[in-house]
Structures are given as C-alpha cells and as structure tokens.
C-alpha cells in the first residue's frame, strides 16, 4: 500500500512517522485490497486544549474510508484512529463478501 504522511504546521519526528506507518500497515491483514492511504497529523489548539489529531484516509476499490481521532498525544490518537479504521475495514469487507 502506498502511504502518504502529512504533518500540518509542524515537522513530525521520524520515530512518530514510523510508528504511525507500522500501525497502518497492520491494517492490510484485515483487508488486503487497500490501494493507498493518507495520514494527517495536526496540533489542535482549539478551546485552550492542546490535543493532537490524527486523520486517516484509506482508498479501497469503490470507496474511501476515513477516521479521525483526538488525544493528548499523537501515539494515542493514532491507536484510536487505526482501531476505528480496523472496524470500518471489517464492516466494508463483510459487505463486499455479502454481494
């Protein structure tokens, strides 16, 4: 799977990028027809709360799946976003099998 990483308004640490890349590559075990993906890492400083946002967009044949999670750290947000994406992929695959 081709994966693009975007850090919005900051330079992401290479360790963080590799952490997120490893998490997302594990999604191939749930659905092996993922064409490509995009990940957006953002600092979210709204309402005085300093949270981190991770958005994942995966392109699969016939659909685009999206998940977005906020957390105090990028690692926690990435874990939550990947878990939400895993559920979406399983649901999408079940629908494909039903047809």
C-alpha positions as semicolon CSV with decimal commas, in nm:
position;residue;x (nm);y (nm);z (nm)
1;X;0,000;0,000;0,000
2;X;0,122;0,347;-0,086
3;X;0,104;0,571;0,220
4;X;0,144;0,950;0,232
5;X;0,215;1,122;0,563
6;X;0,135;1,491;0,616
7;X;0,224;1,687;0,928
8;X;0,028;2,011;0,926
9;X;0,212;2,325;1,053
10;X;0,497;2,132;1,217
11;X;0,775;1,886;1,132
12;X;0,695;1,537;1,258
13;X;0,963;1,332;1,428
14;X;1,083;1,037;1,213
15;X;1,003;0,800;1,502
16;X;0,644;0,924;1,510
17;X;0,609;0,879;1,133
18;X;0,748;0,525;1,154
19;X;0,516;0,443;1,449
20;X;0,207;0,554;1,254
21;X;0,329;0,379;0,937
22;X;0,369;0,047;1,123
23;X;0,022;0,078;1,276
24;X;-0,142;0,145;0,940
25;X;0,049;-0,130;0,760
26;X;-0,109;-0,379;1,001
27;X;-0,449;-0,289;0,851
28;X;-0,351;-0,494;0,545
29;X;-0,421;-0,807;0,750
30;X;-0,789;-0,715;0,773
31;X;-0,840;-0,612;0,409
32;X;-0,569;-0,674;0,152
33;X;-0,711;-0,462;-0,133
34;X;-0,621;-0,120;0,013
35;X;-0,488;0,088;-0,276
36;X;-0,336;0,383;-0,091
37;X;-0,367;0,589;0,223
38;X;-0,315;0,938;0,357
39;X;-0,241;1,036;0,716
40;X;-0,270;1,390;0,851
41;X;-0,107;1,481;1,184
42;X;-0,226;1,810;1,336
43;X;-0,181;2,009;1,655
44;X;-0,529;2,102;1,770
45;X;-0,524;2,405;1,999
46;X;-0,895;2,491;1,998
47;X;-1,072;2,597;2,318
48;X;-0,743;2,617;2,507
49;X;-0,699;2,238;2,496
50;X;-0,372;2,121;2,347
51;X;-0,476;1,797;2,178
52;X;-0,331;1,612;1,882
53;X;-0,541;1,498;1,587
54;X;-0,472;1,204;1,357
55;X;-0,681;1,165;1,041
56;X;-0,657;0,852;0,828
57;X;-0,799;0,825;0,478
58;X;-0,781;0,488;0,301
59;X;-0,872;0,434;-0,062
60;X;-1,018;0,093;-0,141
61;X;-1,183;-0,016;-0,467
62;X;-1,523;0,153;-0,473
63;X;-1,491;0,359;-0,154
64;X;-1,287;0,594;0,061
65;X;-1,275;0,519;0,433
66;X;-1,198;0,793;0,685
67;X;-1,130;0,809;1,058
68;X;-1,028;1,100;1,280
69;X;-0,933;1,086;1,647
70;X;-0,814;1,340;1,905
71;X;-0,596;1,256;2,205
72;X;-0,333;1,417;2,431
73;X;-0,053;1,250;2,226
74;X;-0,011;1,152;1,863
75;X;0,053;0,790;1,964
76;X;-0,279;0,762;2,150
77;X;-0,465;0,938;1,868
78;X;-0,304;0,706;1,610
79;X;-0,403;0,398;1,812
80;X;-0,764;0,515;1,833
81;X;-0,781;0,614;1,465
82;X;-0,632;0,283;1,350
83;X;-0,878;0,093;1,570
84;X;-1,171;0,288;1,421
85;X;-1,035;0,221;1,071
86;X;-0,998;-0,150;1,151
87;X;-1,368;-0,167;1,241
88;X;-1,461;0,015;0,920
89;X;-1,247;-0,218;0,709
90;X;-1,403;-0,527;0,866
91;X;-1,752;-0,389;0,806
92;X;-1,663;-0,293;0,447
93;X;-1,517;-0,639;0,380
94;X;-1,828;-0,810;0,519
95;X;-2,047;-0,602;0,287
96;X;-1,825;-0,696;-0,009
97;X;-1,848;-1,065;0,078
98;X;-2,228;-1,043;0,106
99;X;-2,261;-0,927;-0,255
